């Protein structure tokens, strides 16, 4: 699929009810960490049996952990 020009991307985002900014195009991409994603899915599945507040906190913590790049070693 060809890359959309900024006006096309913005109109597509508006139709999809999403936020699109120029900064999203320039953000560095992280390599996938399949092990961390798999571990996160298992933790979220386990949290589904917990009370709502615990499940929602686990979801928020997991999203933050996956979205925050690891510090270089």
PDB file with one MODEL, atoms N, CA, C and O in Angstrom:
MODEL        1
ATOM      1  N   UNK A   1       0.851  -1.173   0.000  1.00  0.00           N
ATOM      2  CA  UNK A   1       0.000   0.000   0.000  1.00  0.00           C
ATOM      3  C   UNK A   1       0.897   1.237   0.000  1.00  0.00           C
ATOM      4  O   UNK A   1       1.832   1.322   0.797  1.00  0.00           O
ATOM      5  N   UNK A   2       0.622   2.192  -0.884  1.00  0.00           N
ATOM      6  CA  UNK A   2       1.459   3.393  -0.924  1.00  0.00           C
ATOM      7  C   UNK A   2       1.270   4.236   0.317  1.00  0.00           C
ATOM      8  O   UNK A   2       0.201   4.243   0.927  1.00  0.00           O
ATOM      9  N   UNK A   3       2.311   4.939   0.677  1.00  0.00           N
ATOM     10  CA  UNK A   3       2.260   5.835   1.835  1.00  0.00           C
ATOM     11  C   UNK A   3       1.350   7.006   1.508  1.00  0.00           C
ATOM     12  O   UNK A   3       1.444   7.578   0.422  1.00  0.00           O
ATOM     13  N   UNK A   4       0.483   7.366   2.417  1.00  0.00           N
ATOM     14  CA  UNK A   4      -0.457   8.467   2.209  1.00  0.00           C
ATOM     15  C   UNK A   4       0.227   9.804   2.416  1.00  0.00           C
ATOM     16  O   UNK A   4       1.099   9.940   3.275  1.00  0.00           O
ATOM     17  N   UNK A   5      -0.165  10.776   1.638  1.00  0.00           N
ATOM     18  CA  UNK A   5       0.342  12.120   1.862  1.00  0.00           C
ATOM     19  C   UNK A   5      -0.299  12.664   3.134  1.00  0.00           C
ATOM     20  O   UNK A   5      -1.351  12.169   3.538  1.00  0.00           O
ATOM     21  N   UNK A   6       0.292  13.659   3.775  1.00  0.00           N
ATOM     22  CA  UNK A   6      -0.271  14.175   5.033  1.00  0.00           C
ATOM     23  C   UNK A   6      -1.743  14.547   4.956  1.00  0.00           C
ATOM     24  O   UNK A   6      -2.488  14.203   5.874  1.00  0.00           O
ATOM     25  N   UNK A   7      -2.213  15.242   3.895  1.00  0.00           N
ATOM     26  CA  UNK A   7      -3.652  15.554   3.866  1.00  0.00           C
ATOM     27  C   UNK A   7      -4.512  14.288   3.776  1.00  0.00           C
ATOM     28  O   UNK A   7      -5.563  14.205   4.412  1.00  0.00           O
ATOM     29  N   UNK A   8      -4.065  13.303   2.986  1.00  0.00           N
ATOM     30  CA  UNK A   8      -4.818  12.055   2.890  1.00  0.00           C
ATOM     31  C   UNK A   8      -4.820  11.310   4.219  1.00  0.00           C
ATOM     32  O   UNK A   8      -5.845  10.768   4.632  1.00  0.00           O
ATOM     33  N   UNK A   9      -3.672  11.284   4.885  1.00  0.00           N
ATOM     34  CA  UNK A   9      -3.572  10.607   6.175  1.00  0.00           C
ATOM     35  C   UNK A   9      -4.482  11.282   7.189  1.00  0.00           C
ATOM     36  O   UNK A   9      -5.136  10.605   7.983  1.00  0.00           O
ATOM     37  N   UNK A  10      -4.531  12.613   7.172  1.00  0.00           N
ATOM     38  CA  UNK A  10      -5.367  13.336   8.123  1.00  0.00           C
ATOM     39  C   UNK A  10      -6.842  13.050   7.874  1.00  0.00           C
ATOM     40  O   UNK A  10      -7.601  12.843   8.821  1.00  0.00           O
ATOM     41  N   UNK A  11      -7.255  13.037   6.611  1.00  0.00           N
ATOM     42  CA  UNK A  11      -8.669  12.778   6.344  1.00  0.00           C
ATOM     43  C   UNK A  11      -9.027  11.341   6.675  1.00  0.00           C
ATOM     44  O   UNK A  11     -10.130  11.081   7.156  1.00  0.00           O
ATOM     45  N   UNK A  12      -8.114  10.391   6.428  1.00  0.00           N
ATOM     46  CA  UNK A  12      -8.368   8.997   6.820  1.00  0.00           C
ATOM     47  C   UNK A  12      -8.490   8.880   8.335  1.00  0.00           C
ATOM     48  O   UNK A  12      -9.344   8.152   8.840  1.00  0.00           O
ATOM     49  N   UNK A  13      -7.630   9.604   9.061  1.00  0.00           N
ATOM     50  CA  UNK A  13      -7.686   9.562  10.521  1.00  0.00           C
ATOM     51  C   UNK A  13      -8.989  10.146  11.033  1.00  0.00           C
ATOM     52  O   UNK A  13      -9.569   9.628  11.987  1.00  0.00           O
ATOM     53  N   UNK A  14      -9.456  11.222  10.406  1.00  0.00           N
ATOM     54  CA  UNK A  14     -10.724  11.824  10.827  1.00  0.00           C
ATOM     55  C   UNK A  14     -11.871  10.850  10.607  1.00  0.00           C
ATOM     56  O   UNK A  14     -12.762  10.739  11.448  1.00  0.00           O
ATOM     57  N   UNK A  15     -11.854  10.151   9.490  1.00  0.00           N
ATOM     58  CA  UNK A  15     -12.916   9.169   9.228  1.00  0.00           C
ATOM     59  C   UNK A  15     -12.867   8.031  10.239  1.00  0.00           C
ATOM     60  O   UNK A  15     -13.906   7.488  10.614  1.00  0.00           O
ATOM     61  N   UNK A  16     -11.682   7.671  10.675  1.00  0.00           N
ATOM     62  CA  UNK A  16     -11.521   6.570  11.626  1.00  0.00           C
ATOM     63  C   UNK A  16     -11.632   7.045  13.072  1.00  0.00           C
ATOM     64  O   UNK A  16     -11.518   6.240  13.996  1.00  0.00           O
ATOM     65  N   UNK A  17     -11.855   8.354  13.278  1.00  0.00           N
ATOM     66  CA  UNK A  17     -11.948   8.937  14.623  1.00  0.00           C
ATOM     67  C   UNK A  17     -10.675   8.683  15.426  1.00  0.00           C
ATOM     68  O   UNK A  17     -10.727   8.260  16.581  1.00  0.00           O
ATOM     69  N   UNK A  18      -9.543   8.945  14.802  1.00  0.00           N
ATOM     70  CA  UNK A  18      -8.248   8.806  15.473  1.00  0.00           C
ATOM     71  C   UNK A  18      -7.505  10.128  15.420  1.00  0.00           C
ATOM     72  O   UNK A  18      -7.882  11.041  14.686  1.00  0.00           O
ATOM     73  N   UNK A  19      -6.464  10.215  16.196  1.00  0.00           N
ATOM     74  CA  UNK A  19      -5.624  11.408  16.234  1.00  0.00           C
ATOM     75  C   UNK A  19      -4.420  11.169  15.336  1.00  0.00           C
ATOM     76  O   UNK A  19      -3.734  10.156  15.476  1.00  0.00           O
ATOM     77  N   UNK A  20      -4.163  12.068  14.436  1.00  0.00           N
ATOM     78  CA  UNK A  20      -2.996  11.952  13.557  1.00  0.00           C
ATOM     79  C   UNK A  20      -2.221  13.260  13.612  1.00  0.00           C
ATOM     80  O   UNK A  20      -2.787  14.337  13.431  1.00  0.00           O
ATOM     81  N   UNK A  21      -0.953  13.157  13.857  1.00  0.00           N
ATOM     82  CA  UNK A  21      -0.095  14.341  13.851  1.00  0.00           C
ATOM     83  C   UNK A  21       1.154  14.023  13.058  1.00  0.00           C
ATOM     84  O   UNK A  21       1.478  12.857  12.833  1.00  0.00           O
ATOM     85  N   UNK A  22       1.843  15.044  12.644  1.00  0.00           N
ATOM     86  CA  UNK A  22       3.093  14.855  11.928  1.00  0.00           C
ATOM     87  C   UNK A  22       4.149  14.171  12.770  1.00  0.00           C
ATOM     88  O   UNK A  22       5.046  13.520  12.234  1.00  0.00           O
ATOM     89  N   UNK A  23       4.054  14.310  14.070  1.00  0.00           N
ATOM     90  CA  UNK A  23       5.052  13.697  14.950  1.00  0.00           C
ATOM     91  C   UNK A  23       5.007  12.177  14.897  1.00  0.00           C
ATOM     92  O   UNK A  23       6.028  11.523  15.111  1.00  0.00           O
ATOM     93  N   UNK A  24       3.846  11.607  14.615  1.00  0.00           N
ATOM     94  CA  UNK A  24       3.753  10.147  14.562  1.00  0.00           C
ATOM     95  C   UNK A  24       4.631   9.584  13.446  1.00  0.00           C
ATOM     96  O   UNK A  24       5.181   8.491  13.580  1.00  0.00           O
ATOM     97  N   UNK A  25       4.762  10.320  12.356  1.00  0.00           N
ATOM     98  CA  UNK A  25       5.587   9.867  11.233  1.00  0.00           C
ATOM     99  C   UNK A  25       7.072   9.898  11.563  1.00  0.00           C
ATOM    100  O   UNK A  25       7.844   9.121  11.001  1.00  0.00           O
ATOM    101  N   UNK A  26       7.482  10.779  12.462  1.00  0.00           N
ATOM    102  CA  UNK A  26       8.903  10.958  12.740  1.00  0.00           C
ATOM    103  C   UNK A  26       9.381  10.220  13.985  1.00  0.00           C
ATOM    104  O   UNK A  26      10.577  10.210  14.276  1.00  0.00           O
ATOM    105  N   UNK A  27       8.454   9.599  14.728  1.00  0.00           N
ATOM    106  CA  UNK A  27       8.867   8.859  15.933  1.00  0.00           C
ATOM    107  C   UNK A  27       9.720   7.664  15.564  1.00  0.00           C
ATOM    108  O   UNK A  27       9.437   6.985  14.577  1.00  0.00           O
ATOM    109  N   UNK A  28      10.762   7.391  16.340  1.00  0.00           N
ATOM    110  CA  UNK A  28      11.566   6.196  16.056  1.00  0.00           C
ATOM    111  C   UNK A  28      10.750   4.932  16.313  1.00  0.00           C
ATOM    112  O   UNK A  28       9.962   4.863  17.256  1.00  0.00           O
ATOM    113  N   UNK A  29      10.954   3.957  15.472  1.00  0.00           N
ATOM    114  CA  UNK A  29      10.262   2.682  15.612  1.00  0.00           C
ATOM    115  C   UNK A  29      11.080   1.755  16.510  1.00  0.00           C
ATOM    116  O   UNK A  29      12.306   1.707  16.411  1.00  0.00           O
ATOM    117  N   UNK A  30      10.404   1.031  17.373  1.00  0.00           N
ATOM    118  CA  UNK A  30      11.058   0.044  18.223  1.00  0.00           C
ATOM    119  C   UNK A  30      10.948  -1.328  17.568  1.00  0.00           C
ATOM    120  O   UNK A  30       9.954  -1.639  16.912  1.00  0.00           O
ATOM    121  N   UNK A  31      11.963  -2.127  17.751  1.00  0.00           N
ATOM    122  CA  UNK A  31      11.899  -3.509  17.266  1.00  0.00           C
ATOM    123  C   UNK A  31      10.880  -4.268  18.100  1.00  0.00           C
ATOM    124  O   UNK A  31      10.766  -4.021  19.301  1.00  0.00           O
ATOM    125  N   UNK A  32      10.139  -5.183  17.495  1.00  0.00           N
ATOM    126  CA  UNK A  32       9.158  -5.948  18.271  1.00  0.00           C
ATOM    127  C   UNK A  32       9.848  -6.797  19.343  1.00  0.00           C
ATOM    128  O   UNK A  32      10.928  -7.344  19.123  1.00  0.00           O
ATOM    129  N   UNK A  33       9.210  -6.890  20.485  1.00  0.00           N
ATOM    130  CA  UNK A  33       9.696  -7.748  21.566  1.00  0.00           C
ATOM    131  C   UNK A  33       8.610  -8.783  21.817  1.00  0.00           C
ATOM    132  O   UNK A  33       7.759  -8.620  22.692  1.00  0.00           O
ATOM    133  N   UNK A  34       8.659  -9.854  21.027  1.00  0.00           N
ATOM    134  CA  UNK A  34       7.594 -10.846  21.071  1.00  0.00           C
ATOM    135  C   UNK A  34       7.500 -11.539  22.425  1.00  0.00           C
ATOM    136  O   UNK A  34       6.404 -11.893  22.860  1.00  0.00           O
ATOM    137  N   UNK A  35       8.618 -11.736  23.090  1.00  0.00           N
ATOM    138  CA  UNK A  35       8.593 -12.377  24.406  1.00  0.00           C
ATOM    139  C   UNK A  35       7.851 -11.496  25.411  1.00  0.00           C
ATOM    140  O   UNK A  35       7.034 -11.994  26.186  1.00  0.00           O
ATOM    141  N   UNK A  36       8.130 -10.195  25.404  1.00  0.00           N
ATOM    142  CA  UNK A  36       7.451  -9.282  26.329  1.00  0.00           C
ATOM    143  C   UNK A  36       5.964  -9.185  25.997  1.00  0.00           C
ATOM    144  O   UNK A  36       5.128  -9.126  26.899  1.00  0.00           O
ATOM    145  N   UNK A  37       5.634  -9.167  24.706  1.00  0.00           N
ATOM    146  CA  UNK A  37       4.232  -9.096  24.313  1.00  0.00           C
ATOM    147  C   UNK A  37       3.479 -10.362  24.723  1.00  0.00           C
ATOM    148  O   UNK A  37       2.335 -10.291  25.171  1.00  0.00           O
ATOM    149  N   UNK A  38       4.122 -11.515  24.569  1.00  0.00           N
ATOM    150  CA  UNK A  38       3.505 -12.777  24.969  1.00  0.00           C
ATOM    151  C   UNK A  38       3.289 -12.817  26.481  1.00  0.00           C
ATOM    152  O   UNK A  38       2.235 -13.245  26.952  1.00  0.00           O
ATOM    153  N   UNK A  39       4.286 -12.371  27.232  1.00  0.00           N
ATOM    154  CA  UNK A  39       4.172 -12.322  28.687  1.00  0.00           C
ATOM    155  C   UNK A  39       3.043 -11.371  29.103  1.00  0.00           C
ATOM    156  O   UNK A  39       2.292 -11.657  30.036  1.00  0.00           O
ATOM    157  N   UNK A  40       2.934 -10.254  28.410  1.00  0.00           N
ATOM    158  CA  UNK A  40       1.880  -9.283  28.705  1.00  0.00           C
ATOM    159  C   UNK A  40       0.500  -9.885  28.446  1.00  0.00           C
ATOM    160  O   UNK A  40      -0.419  -9.695  29.243  1.00  0.00           O
ATOM    161  N   UNK A  41       0.351 -10.602  27.348  1.00  0.00           N
ATOM    162  CA  UNK A  41      -0.940 -11.228  27.047  1.00  0.00           C
ATOM    163  C   UNK A  41      -1.325 -12.253  28.114  1.00  0.00           C
ATOM    164  O   UNK A  41      -2.490 -12.347  28.501  1.00  0.00           O
ATOM    165  N   UNK A  42      -0.350 -13.012  28.583  1.00  0.00           N
ATOM    166  CA  UNK A  42      -0.629 -13.984  29.651  1.00  0.00           C
ATOM    167  C   UNK A  42      -1.039 -13.273  30.940  1.00  0.00           C
ATOM    168  O   UNK A  42      -1.973 -13.705  31.616  1.00  0.00           O
ATOM    169  N   UNK A  43      -0.347 -12.190  31.281  1.00  0.00           N
ATOM    170  CA  UNK A  43      -0.688 -11.436  32.489  1.00  0.00           C
ATOM    171  C   UNK A  43      -2.081 -10.826  32.373  1.00  0.00           C
ATOM    172  O   UNK A  43      -2.844 -10.825  33.339  1.00  0.00           O
ATOM    173  N   UNK A  44      -2.413 -10.304  31.187  1.00  0.00           N
ATOM    174  CA  UNK A  44      -3.744  -9.713  30.997  1.00  0.00           C
ATOM    175  C   UNK A  44      -4.830 -10.778  31.047  1.00  0.00           C
ATOM    176  O   UNK A  44      -5.903 -10.537  31.600  1.00  0.00           O
ATOM    177  N   UNK A  45      -4.572 -11.939  30.484  1.00  0.00           N
ATOM    178  CA  UNK A  45      -5.551 -13.024  30.536  1.00  0.00           C
ATOM    179  C   UNK A  45      -5.788 -13.451  31.983  1.00  0.00           C
ATOM    180  O   UNK A  45      -6.924 -13.704  32.383  1.00  0.00           O
ATOM    181  N   UNK A  46      -4.723 -13.530  32.754  1.00  0.00           N
ATOM    182  CA  UNK A  46      -4.838 -13.886  34.171  1.00  0.00           C
ATOM    183  C   UNK A  46      -5.602 -12.802  34.934  1.00  0.00           C
ATOM    184  O   UNK A  46      -6.383 -13.109  35.834  1.00  0.00           O
ATOM    185  N   UNK A  47      -5.377 -11.532  34.574  1.00  0.00           N
ATOM    186  CA  UNK A  47      -6.025 -10.415  35.264  1.00  0.00           C
ATOM    187  C   UNK A  47      -7.524 -10.355  34.989  1.00  0.00           C
ATOM    188  O   UNK A  47      -8.262  -9.719  35.741  1.00  0.00           O
ATOM    189  N   UNK A  48      -7.980 -11.003  33.929  1.00  0.00           N
ATOM    190  CA  UNK A  48      -9.413 -10.988  33.618  1.00  0.00           C
ATOM    191  C   UNK A  48     -10.252 -11.638  34.715  1.00  0.00           C
ATOM    192  O   UNK A  48     -11.449 -11.372  34.824  1.00  0.00           O
ATOM    193  N   UNK A  49      -9.632 -12.482  35.520  1.00  0.00           N
ATOM    194  CA  UNK A  49     -10.369 -13.129  36.613  1.00  0.00           C
ATOM    195  C   UNK A  49     -10.324 -12.305  37.896  1.00  0.00           C
ATOM    196  O   UNK A  49     -10.987 -12.644  38.876  1.00  0.00           O
ATOM    197  N   UNK A  50      -9.552 -11.236  37.892  1.00  0.00           N
ATOM    198  CA  UNK A  50      -9.410 -10.371  39.074  1.00  0.00           C
ATOM    199  C   UNK A  50     -10.542  -9.342  39.105  1.00  0.00           C
ATOM    200  O   UNK A  50     -11.253  -9.171  38.115  1.00  0.00           O
ATOM    201  N   UNK A  51     -10.707  -8.665  40.228  1.00  0.00           N
ATOM    202  CA  UNK A  51     -11.692  -7.574  40.280  1.00  0.00           C
ATOM    203  C   UNK A  51     -11.393  -6.521  39.209  1.00  0.00           C
ATOM    204  O   UNK A  51     -10.254  -6.380  38.763  1.00  0.00           O
ATOM    205  N   UNK A  52     -12.425  -5.790  38.807  1.00  0.00           N
ATOM    206  CA  UNK A  52     -12.299  -4.819  37.720  1.00  0.00           C
ATOM    207  C   UNK A  52     -11.153  -3.831  37.927  1.00  0.00           C
ATOM    208  O   UNK A  52     -10.393  -3.563  36.996  1.00  0.00           O
ATOM    209  N   UNK A  53     -11.025  -3.298  39.117  1.00  0.00           N
ATOM    210  CA  UNK A  53      -9.978  -2.302  39.382  1.00  0.00           C
ATOM    211  C   UNK A  53      -8.592  -2.900  39.168  1.00  0.00           C
ATOM    212  O   UNK A  53      -7.708  -2.235  38.628  1.00  0.00           O
ATOM    213  N   UNK A  54      -8.396  -4.137  39.583  1.00  0.00           N
ATOM    214  CA  UNK A  54      -7.103  -4.803  39.408  1.00  0.00           C
ATOM    215  C   UNK A  54      -6.850  -5.065  37.929  1.00  0.00           C
ATOM    216  O   UNK A  54      -5.741  -4.855  37.437  1.00  0.00           O
ATOM    217  N   UNK A  55      -7.871  -5.519  37.227  1.00  0.00           N
ATOM    218  CA  UNK A  55      -7.727  -5.795  35.799  1.00  0.00           C
ATOM    219  C   UNK A  55      -7.391  -4.519  35.031  1.00  0.00           C
ATOM    220  O   UNK A  55      -6.507  -4.526  34.175  1.00  0.00           O
ATOM    221  N   UNK A  56      -8.092  -3.424  35.334  1.00  0.00           N
ATOM    222  CA  UNK A  56      -7.829  -2.167  34.638  1.00  0.00           C
ATOM    223  C   UNK A  56      -6.438  -1.629  34.959  1.00  0.00           C
ATOM    224  O   UNK A  56      -5.766  -1.091  34.079  1.00  0.00           O
ATOM    225  N   UNK A  57      -6.000  -1.767  36.210  1.00  0.00           N
ATOM    226  CA  UNK A  57      -4.651  -1.318  36.578  1.00  0.00           C
ATOM    227  C   UNK A  57      -3.607  -2.157  35.860  1.00  0.00           C
ATOM    228  O   UNK A  57      -2.601  -1.625  35.392  1.00  0.00           O
ATOM    229  N   UNK A  58      -3.835  -3.464  35.768  1.00  0.00           N
ATOM    230  CA  UNK A  58      -2.906  -4.340  35.048  1.00  0.00           C
ATOM    231  C   UNK A  58      -2.842  -3.945  33.579  1.00  0.00           C
ATOM    232  O   UNK A  58      -1.761  -3.922  32.989  1.00  0.00           O
ATOM    233  N   UNK A  59      -3.983  -3.637  32.988  1.00  0.00           N
ATOM    234  CA  UNK A  59      -4.021  -3.206  31.592  1.00  0.00           C
ATOM    235  C   UNK A  59      -3.219  -1.918  31.399  1.00  0.00           C
ATOM    236  O   UNK A  59      -2.423  -1.812  30.466  1.00  0.00           O
ATOM    237  N   UNK A  60      -3.428  -0.948  32.275  1.00  0.00           N
ATOM    238  CA  UNK A  60      -2.704   0.326  32.176  1.00  0.00           C
ATOM    239  C   UNK A  60      -1.203   0.127  32.380  1.00  0.00           C
ATOM    240  O   UNK A  60      -0.398   0.674  31.627  1.00  0.00           O
ATOM    241  N   UNK A  61      -0.828  -0.647  33.385  1.00  0.00           N
ATOM    242  CA  UNK A  61       0.594  -0.897  33.650  1.00  0.00           C
ATOM    243  C   UNK A  61       1.255  -1.620  32.479  1.00  0.00           C
ATOM    244  O   UNK A  61       2.385  -1.309  32.104  1.00  0.00           O
ATOM    245  N   UNK A  62       0.541  -2.584  31.909  1.00  0.00           N
ATOM    246  CA  UNK A  62       1.080  -3.353  30.791  1.00  0.00           C
ATOM    247  C   UNK A  62       1.254  -2.477  29.560  1.00  0.00           C
ATOM    248  O   UNK A  62       2.281  -2.550  28.885  1.00  0.00           O
ATOM    249  N   UNK A  63       0.257  -1.649  29.264  1.00  0.00           N
ATOM    250  CA  UNK A  63       0.356  -0.752  28.116  1.00  0.00           C
ATOM    251  C   UNK A  63       1.528   0.202  28.280  1.00  0.00           C
ATOM    252  O   UNK A  63       2.264   0.448  27.325  1.00  0.00           O
ATOM    253  N   UNK A  64       1.708   0.735  29.464  1.00  0.00           N
ATOM    254  CA  UNK A  64       2.817   1.646  29.725  1.00  0.00           C
ATOM    255  C   UNK A  64       4.158   0.927  29.567  1.00  0.00           C
ATOM    256  O   UNK A  64       5.090   1.465  28.968  1.00  0.00           O
ATOM    257  N   UNK A  65       4.249  -0.274  30.100  1.00  0.00           N
ATOM    258  CA  UNK A  65       5.502  -1.017  30.014  1.00  0.00           C
ATOM    259  C   UNK A  65       5.854  -1.358  28.563  1.00  0.00           C
ATOM    260  O   UNK A  65       7.021  -1.295  28.175  1.00  0.00           O
ATOM    261  N   UNK A  66       4.861  -1.713  27.773  1.00  0.00           N
ATOM    262  CA  UNK A  66       5.138  -2.076  26.381  1.00  0.00           C
ATOM    263  C   UNK A  66       5.420  -0.848  25.515  1.00  0.00           C
ATOM    264  O   UNK A  66       6.143  -0.943  24.523  1.00  0.00           O
ATOM    265  N   UNK A  67       4.861   0.287  25.877  1.00  0.00           N
ATOM    266  CA  UNK A  67       5.009   1.495  25.070  1.00  0.00           C
ATOM    267  C   UNK A  67       6.254   2.302  25.430  1.00  0.00           C
ATOM    268  O   UNK A  67       6.662   3.183  24.674  1.00  0.00           O
ATOM    269  N   UNK A  68       6.852   2.007  26.569  1.00  0.00           N
ATOM    270  CA  UNK A  68       8.028   2.737  27.021  1.00  0.00           C
ATOM    271  C   UNK A  68       9.278   2.002  26.548  1.00  0.00           C
ATOM    272  O   UNK A  68       9.491   0.846  26.916  1.00  0.00           O
ATOM    273  N   UNK A  69      10.102   2.654  25.740  1.00  0.00           N
ATOM    274  CA  UNK A  69      11.306   1.957  25.264  1.00  0.00           C
ATOM    275  C   UNK A  69      12.255   1.649  26.413  1.00  0.00           C
ATOM    276  O   UNK A  69      12.389   2.425  27.359  1.00  0.00           O
ATOM    277  N   UNK A  70      12.895   0.521  26.309  1.00  0.00           N
ATOM    278  CA  UNK A  70      13.873   0.120  27.325  1.00  0.00           C
ATOM    279  C   UNK A  70      15.107   1.006  27.228  1.00  0.00           C
ATOM    280  O   UNK A  70      15.491   1.458  26.149  1.00  0.00           O
ATOM    281  N   UNK A  71      15.709   1.236  28.372  1.00  0.00           N
ATOM    282  CA  UNK A  71      16.932   2.053  28.399  1.00  0.00           C
ATOM    283  C   UNK A  71      18.068   1.268  27.757  1.00  0.00           C
ATOM    284  O   UNK A  71      18.167   0.058  27.959  1.00  0.00           O
ATOM    285  N   UNK A  72      18.926   1.933  26.987  1.00  0.00           N
ATOM    286  CA  UNK A  72      20.056   1.228  26.374  1.00  0.00           C
ATOM    287  C   UNK A  72      21.007   0.689  27.429  1.00  0.00           C
ATOM    288  O   UNK A  72      21.214   1.310  28.472  1.00  0.00           O
ATOM    289  N   UNK A  73      21.572  -0.450  27.153  1.00  0.00           N
ATOM    290  CA  UNK A  73      22.506  -1.073  28.116  1.00  0.00           C
ATOM    291  C   UNK A  73      23.911  -0.631  27.882  1.00  0.00           C
ATOM    292  O   UNK A  73      24.819  -1.055  28.596  1.00  0.00           O
TER     293      UNK A  73
ENDMDL
END
